[in-house]
């Protein structure tokens, strides 16, 4: 049997993909391009046209985002969040605060920020969504929660009870300490499940000043 010819490469050996498909790489950032804003959080936006495009697109950096000072973490704000009832009450207050801020279209005050900080998600306690449960107190709480959320938000919150869990700041600090012990001194940081942002909020300021942070949440 005659040997089969080897499959041809996707591009000639003397050319890289940048030469063969220049339109795909026209806007690609340089691998050695320095980060212009280390230690700050920036937003990136893209148009609906680029979302529909099949090829890679470099996102346009927003020019209106200004670097913010790194906040000082307030342990006392979360000190009493130990019981399901206490966490539920804090979540309700945080939701009402957020709705008020959206209606007034303004930034949060220090007191309002403290209320938002106390939101701990809905994980671990399905009774928060059980309108026909055996515990009358939790049924009443579930009825209180339902009108505060739109139908899609309510369904998303109810679906999160098995995988959305509150992590105490003491545990988060241990994680950052472990990373520093392993040699992490700053760089690009991705938080793919940001939630209320406690993992980023508990990040040591020295690391934050030397890092570029991207946080993602549904």
Short mmCIF file of the C-alpha atoms (twelve columns), coordinates in Angstrom:
data_MODEL
# 
_entry.id   MODEL 
# 
loop_
_atom_site.group_PDB 
_atom_site.id 
_atom_site.type_symbol 
_atom_site.label_atom_id 
_atom_site.label_alt_id 
_atom_site.label_comp_id 
_atom_site.label_asym_id 
_atom_site.label_seq_id 
_atom_site.Cartn_x 
_atom_site.Cartn_y 
_atom_site.Cartn_z 
_atom_site.pdbx_PDB_model_num 
ATOM 1   C CA . UNK A 1   0.000   0.000  0.000  1 
ATOM 2   C CA . UNK A 2   1.378   3.399  -0.963 1 
ATOM 3   C CA . UNK A 3   2.041   5.733  1.947  1 
ATOM 4   C CA . UNK A 4   -0.465  8.549  2.346  1 
ATOM 5   C CA . UNK A 5   0.666   12.135 2.090  1 
ATOM 6   C CA . UNK A 6   0.819   14.069 5.322  1 
ATOM 7   C CA . UNK A 7   -2.000  16.516 5.901  1 
ATOM 8   C CA . UNK A 8   -1.127  20.046 4.875  1 
ATOM 9   C CA . UNK A 9   -0.780  22.552 7.693  1 
ATOM 10  C CA . UNK A 10  -3.391  25.261 8.167  1 
ATOM 11  C CA . UNK A 11  -0.846  27.882 7.074  1 
ATOM 12  C CA . UNK A 12  2.602   27.729 5.447  1 
ATOM 13  C CA . UNK A 13  5.480   26.909 7.762  1 
ATOM 14  C CA . UNK A 14  7.174   30.228 7.022  1 
ATOM 15  C CA . UNK A 15  4.072   32.217 7.951  1 
ATOM 16  C CA . UNK A 16  2.111   32.593 11.128 1 
ATOM 17  C CA . UNK A 17  -1.671  33.034 11.413 1 
ATOM 18  C CA . UNK A 18  -1.123  36.819 11.605 1 
ATOM 19  C CA . UNK A 19  0.142   36.781 8.012  1 
ATOM 20  C CA . UNK A 20  -2.396  34.328 6.634  1 
ATOM 21  C CA . UNK A 21  -5.413  35.936 8.352  1 
ATOM 22  C CA . UNK A 22  -4.385  39.556 8.932  1 
ATOM 23  C CA . UNK A 23  -7.962  40.781 9.408  1 
ATOM 24  C CA . UNK A 24  -8.350  38.591 12.512 1 
ATOM 25  C CA . UNK A 25  -5.297  40.055 14.193 1 
ATOM 26  C CA . UNK A 26  -5.428  43.683 13.095 1 
ATOM 27  C CA . UNK A 27  -6.587  44.907 16.504 1 
ATOM 28  C CA . UNK A 28  -4.891  42.317 18.684 1 
ATOM 29  C CA . UNK A 29  -2.968  43.836 21.640 1 
ATOM 30  C CA . UNK A 30  0.753   43.287 21.870 1 
ATOM 31  C CA . UNK A 31  1.857   40.573 24.259 1 
ATOM 32  C CA . UNK A 32  4.338   43.018 25.761 1 
ATOM 33  C CA . UNK A 33  1.940   45.955 25.943 1 
ATOM 34  C CA . UNK A 34  2.174   47.415 29.472 1 
ATOM 35  C CA . UNK A 35  -0.947  47.706 31.598 1 
ATOM 36  C CA . UNK A 36  -1.772  51.454 31.702 1 
ATOM 37  C CA . UNK A 37  -3.813  51.211 34.900 1 
ATOM 38  C CA . UNK A 38  -2.433  48.597 37.304 1 
ATOM 39  C CA . UNK A 39  -4.321  48.150 40.549 1 
ATOM 40  C CA . UNK A 40  -7.600  49.569 39.217 1 
ATOM 41  C CA . UNK A 41  -10.880 48.117 38.054 1 
ATOM 42  C CA . UNK A 42  -12.041 49.125 34.565 1 
ATOM 43  C CA . UNK A 43  -15.073 48.307 32.447 1 
ATOM 44  C CA . UNK A 44  -14.960 47.030 28.915 1 
ATOM 45  C CA . UNK A 45  -17.820 47.391 26.451 1 
ATOM 46  C CA . UNK A 46  -18.609 46.105 23.013 1 
ATOM 47  C CA . UNK A 47  -21.294 46.904 20.459 1 
ATOM 48  C CA . UNK A 48  -24.066 44.524 19.411 1 
ATOM 49  C CA . UNK A 49  -22.382 44.246 16.025 1 
ATOM 50  C CA . UNK A 50  -19.183 42.861 17.513 1 
ATOM 51  C CA . UNK A 51  -21.142 40.471 19.721 1 
ATOM 52  C CA . UNK A 52  -22.726 38.983 16.613 1 
ATOM 53  C CA . UNK A 53  -19.450 38.860 14.715 1 
ATOM 54  C CA . UNK A 54  -17.923 35.385 14.368 1 
ATOM 55  C CA . UNK A 55  -14.332 36.470 14.559 1 
ATOM 56  C CA . UNK A 56  -12.350 37.604 17.617 1 
ATOM 57  C CA . UNK A 57  -12.823 41.277 18.376 1 
ATOM 58  C CA . UNK A 58  -10.797 43.469 20.684 1 
ATOM 59  C CA . UNK A 59  -13.182 45.118 23.126 1 
ATOM 60  C CA . UNK A 60  -13.191 48.895 23.236 1 
ATOM 61  C CA . UNK A 61  -12.024 50.209 26.590 1 
ATOM 62  C CA . UNK A 62  -14.448 52.602 28.255 1 
ATOM 63  C CA . UNK A 63  -12.953 56.058 28.723 1 
ATOM 64  C CA . UNK A 64  -15.357 57.265 31.417 1 
ATOM 65  C CA . UNK A 65  -14.244 54.888 34.180 1 
ATOM 66  C CA . UNK A 66  -12.011 56.546 36.752 1 
ATOM 67  C CA . UNK A 67  -9.723  54.662 39.167 1 
ATOM 68  C CA . UNK A 68  -11.238 54.413 42.637 1 
ATOM 69  C CA . UNK A 69  -9.375  54.230 45.954 1 
ATOM 70  C CA . UNK A 70  -9.233  50.752 47.421 1 
ATOM 71  C CA . UNK A 71  -11.974 50.505 50.113 1 
ATOM 72  C CA . UNK A 72  -11.230 49.677 53.716 1 
ATOM 73  C CA . UNK A 73  -12.916 46.421 54.664 1 
ATOM 74  C CA . UNK A 74  -15.409 46.592 57.554 1 
ATOM 75  C CA . UNK A 75  -15.453 43.338 59.525 1 
ATOM 76  C CA . UNK A 76  -18.050 44.674 61.953 1 
ATOM 77  C CA . UNK A 77  -20.623 44.972 59.154 1 
ATOM 78  C CA . UNK A 78  -20.757 41.172 58.854 1 
ATOM 79  C CA . UNK A 79  -20.090 40.155 62.452 1 
ATOM 80  C CA . UNK A 80  -23.689 39.211 63.314 1 
ATOM 81  C CA . UNK A 81  -24.520 37.313 60.118 1 
ATOM 82  C CA . UNK A 82  -24.495 33.834 61.639 1 
ATOM 83  C CA . UNK A 83  -28.111 32.602 61.509 1 
ATOM 84  C CA . UNK A 84  -30.348 31.950 58.486 1 
ATOM 85  C CA . UNK A 85  -32.900 34.434 59.843 1 
ATOM 86  C CA . UNK A 86  -30.280 37.164 60.236 1 
ATOM 87  C CA . UNK A 87  -28.880 36.582 56.743 1 
ATOM 88  C CA . UNK A 88  -32.373 36.628 55.229 1 
ATOM 89  C CA . UNK A 89  -33.214 39.931 56.929 1 
ATOM 90  C CA . UNK A 90  -29.928 41.461 55.753 1 
ATOM 91  C CA . UNK A 91  -30.587 40.268 52.187 1 
ATOM 92  C CA . UNK A 92  -34.056 41.828 52.174 1 
ATOM 93  C CA . UNK A 93  -32.669 45.137 53.419 1 
ATOM 94  C CA . UNK A 94  -29.930 45.031 50.767 1 
ATOM 95  C CA . UNK A 95  -32.509 44.404 48.021 1 
ATOM 96  C CA . UNK A 96  -34.675 47.304 49.159 1 
ATOM 97  C CA . UNK A 97  -31.605 49.549 49.330 1 
ATOM 98  C CA . UNK A 98  -30.572 48.574 45.802 1 
ATOM 99  C CA . UNK A 99  -34.051 49.214 44.438 1 
ATOM 100 C CA . UNK A 100 -34.097 52.653 46.067 1 
ATOM 101 C CA . UNK A 101 -30.710 53.542 44.560 1 
ATOM 102 C CA . UNK A 102 -31.847 52.435 41.103 1 
ATOM 103 C CA . UNK A 103 -35.012 54.504 41.334 1 
ATOM 104 C CA . UNK A 104 -33.106 57.588 42.475 1 
ATOM 105 C CA . UNK A 105 -30.235 56.876 40.059 1 
ATOM 106 C CA . UNK A 106 -27.487 57.823 42.463 1 
ATOM 107 C CA . UNK A 107 -24.502 56.262 44.191 1 
ATOM 108 C CA . UNK A 108 -24.789 54.695 47.631 1 
ATOM 109 C CA . UNK A 109 -23.979 56.579 50.814 1 
ATOM 110 C CA . UNK A 110 -21.652 55.045 53.403 1 
ATOM 111 C CA . UNK A 111 -24.618 53.661 55.360 1 
ATOM 112 C CA . UNK A 112 -26.223 52.272 52.197 1 
ATOM 113 C CA . UNK A 113 -22.943 50.678 51.124 1 
ATOM 114 C CA . UNK A 114 -22.810 48.954 54.502 1 
ATOM 115 C CA . UNK A 115 -26.314 47.541 53.909 1 
ATOM 116 C CA . UNK A 116 -25.332 46.283 50.456 1 
ATOM 117 C CA . UNK A 117 -22.176 44.713 51.898 1 
ATOM 118 C CA . UNK A 118 -24.329 42.519 54.146 1 
ATOM 119 C CA . UNK A 119 -25.954 40.678 51.235 1 
ATOM 120 C CA . UNK A 120 -24.855 37.020 51.479 1 
ATOM 121 C CA . UNK A 121 -26.751 35.391 48.590 1 
ATOM 122 C CA . UNK A 122 -29.485 32.761 48.838 1 
ATOM 123 C CA . UNK A 123 -27.510 29.523 48.951 1 
ATOM 124 C CA . UNK A 124 -28.025 26.751 51.448 1 
ATOM 125 C CA . UNK A 125 -31.531 27.611 52.691 1 
ATOM 126 C CA . UNK A 126 -34.241 26.506 50.211 1 
ATOM 127 C CA . UNK A 127 -36.954 27.532 52.709 1 
ATOM 128 C CA . UNK A 128 -36.479 31.094 51.504 1 
ATOM 129 C CA . UNK A 129 -38.401 30.121 48.368 1 
ATOM 130 C CA . UNK A 130 -40.828 27.578 49.797 1 
ATOM 131 C CA . UNK A 131 -44.265 29.204 49.743 1 
ATOM 132 C CA . UNK A 132 -45.950 25.992 50.910 1 
ATOM 133 C CA . UNK A 133 -43.546 24.895 53.628 1 
ATOM 134 C CA . UNK A 134 -44.412 23.523 57.055 1 
ATOM 135 C CA . UNK A 135 -42.753 26.397 58.925 1 
ATOM 136 C CA . UNK A 136 -45.163 29.371 58.969 1 
ATOM 137 C CA . UNK A 137 -42.385 31.858 59.755 1 
ATOM 138 C CA . UNK A 138 -40.368 30.873 56.680 1 
ATOM 139 C CA . UNK A 139 -43.480 30.828 54.486 1 
ATOM 140 C CA . UNK A 140 -44.087 34.428 55.532 1 
ATOM 141 C CA . UNK A 141 -40.478 35.328 54.736 1 
ATOM 142 C CA . UNK A 142 -40.774 33.647 51.330 1 
ATOM 143 C CA . UNK A 143 -43.888 35.714 50.617 1 
ATOM 144 C CA . UNK A 144 -41.996 38.849 51.614 1 
ATOM 145 C CA . UNK A 145 -39.160 38.078 49.192 1 
ATOM 146 C CA . UNK A 146 -41.161 37.193 46.083 1 
ATOM 147 C CA . UNK A 147 -42.487 40.697 45.207 1 
ATOM 148 C CA . UNK A 148 -39.019 42.242 45.610 1 
ATOM 149 C CA . UNK A 149 -37.654 40.366 42.574 1 
ATOM 150 C CA . UNK A 150 -38.743 40.198 38.975 1 
ATOM 151 C CA . UNK A 151 -39.855 36.768 37.775 1 
ATOM 152 C CA . UNK A 152 -36.525 35.997 36.001 1 
ATOM 153 C CA . UNK A 153 -34.523 37.223 39.018 1 
ATOM 154 C CA . UNK A 154 -36.691 35.204 41.395 1 
ATOM 155 C CA . UNK A 155 -36.228 32.019 39.370 1 
ATOM 156 C CA . UNK A 156 -32.482 32.627 39.106 1 
ATOM 157 C CA . UNK A 157 -32.238 33.210 42.865 1 
ATOM 158 C CA . UNK A 158 -34.233 30.058 43.622 1 
ATOM 159 C CA . UNK A 159 -32.019 28.035 41.283 1 
ATOM 160 C CA . UNK A 160 -28.914 29.239 43.148 1 
ATOM 161 C CA . UNK A 161 -29.704 27.643 46.518 1 
ATOM 162 C CA . UNK A 162 -27.528 24.593 45.757 1 
ATOM 163 C CA . UNK A 163 -24.427 26.404 44.503 1 
ATOM 164 C CA . UNK A 164 -24.375 29.924 45.959 1 
ATOM 165 C CA . UNK A 165 -22.700 29.945 49.350 1 
ATOM 166 C CA . UNK A 166 -21.432 32.664 51.652 1 
ATOM 167 C CA . UNK A 167 -17.706 32.599 52.419 1 
ATOM 168 C CA . UNK A 168 -16.645 34.334 55.650 1 
ATOM 169 C CA . UNK A 169 -13.951 37.037 55.299 1 
ATOM 170 C CA . UNK A 170 -11.629 35.041 57.565 1 
ATOM 171 C CA . UNK A 171 -11.581 32.208 54.997 1 
ATOM 172 C CA . UNK A 172 -11.107 34.635 52.117 1 
ATOM 173 C CA . UNK A 173 -8.119  36.251 53.839 1 
ATOM 174 C CA . UNK A 174 -6.588  32.807 54.337 1 
ATOM 175 C CA . UNK A 175 -6.903  32.157 50.574 1 
ATOM 176 C CA . UNK A 176 -5.103  35.417 49.740 1 
ATOM 177 C CA . UNK A 177 -2.442  34.636 52.338 1 
ATOM 178 C CA . UNK A 178 -1.908  31.197 50.793 1 
ATOM 179 C CA . UNK A 179 -1.526  32.736 47.328 1 
ATOM 180 C CA . UNK A 180 1.082   35.164 48.654 1 
ATOM 181 C CA . UNK A 181 2.915   32.304 50.338 1 
ATOM 182 C CA . UNK A 182 3.019   30.524 46.969 1 
ATOM 183 C CA . UNK A 183 4.669   33.576 45.432 1 
ATOM 184 C CA . UNK A 184 1.833   35.657 43.989 1 
ATOM 185 C CA . UNK A 185 2.821   39.315 44.231 1 
ATOM 186 C CA . UNK A 186 0.268   40.839 41.856 1 
ATOM 187 C CA . UNK A 187 -0.756  40.553 38.223 1 
ATOM 188 C CA . UNK A 188 -3.912  39.718 36.319 1 
ATOM 189 C CA . UNK A 189 -6.713  38.514 38.617 1 
ATOM 190 C CA . UNK A 190 -9.949  36.902 37.393 1 
ATOM 191 C CA . UNK A 191 -12.874 36.379 39.775 1 
ATOM 192 C CA . UNK A 192 -15.355 34.378 37.629 1 
ATOM 193 C CA . UNK A 193 -18.018 34.076 40.356 1 
ATOM 194 C CA . UNK A 194 -17.911 37.493 41.988 1 
ATOM 195 C CA . UNK A 195 -21.229 37.519 43.835 1 
ATOM 196 C CA . UNK A 196 -21.304 40.557 46.109 1 
ATOM 197 C CA . UNK A 197 -17.550 40.937 45.694 1 
ATOM 198 C CA . UNK A 198 -16.172 39.814 49.054 1 
ATOM 199 C CA . UNK A 199 -13.204 37.939 47.572 1 
ATOM 200 C CA . UNK A 200 -12.109 41.117 45.812 1 
ATOM 201 C CA . UNK A 201 -13.064 43.276 48.794 1 
ATOM 202 C CA . UNK A 202 -10.822 41.256 51.115 1 
ATOM 203 C CA . UNK A 203 -7.887  41.354 48.709 1 
ATOM 204 C CA . UNK A 204 -4.849  42.921 50.417 1 
ATOM 205 C CA . UNK A 205 -4.367  46.485 49.250 1 
ATOM 206 C CA . UNK A 206 -0.708  45.841 48.382 1 
ATOM 207 C CA . UNK A 207 -1.775  43.104 45.948 1 
ATOM 208 C CA . UNK A 208 -4.592  45.216 44.523 1 
ATOM 209 C CA . UNK A 209 -2.201  48.044 43.714 1 
ATOM 210 C CA . UNK A 210 -0.100  45.650 41.638 1 
ATOM 211 C CA . UNK A 211 -2.986  43.846 39.933 1 
ATOM 212 C CA . UNK A 212 -5.448  44.185 37.100 1 
ATOM 213 C CA . UNK A 213 -8.788  42.796 38.348 1 
ATOM 214 C CA . UNK A 214 -11.663 41.393 36.299 1 
ATOM 215 C CA . UNK A 215 -14.810 40.313 38.188 1 
ATOM 216 C CA . UNK A 216 -17.695 38.477 36.491 1 
ATOM 217 C CA . UNK A 217 -21.188 37.715 37.751 1 
ATOM 218 C CA . UNK A 218 -24.358 36.459 36.082 1 
# 
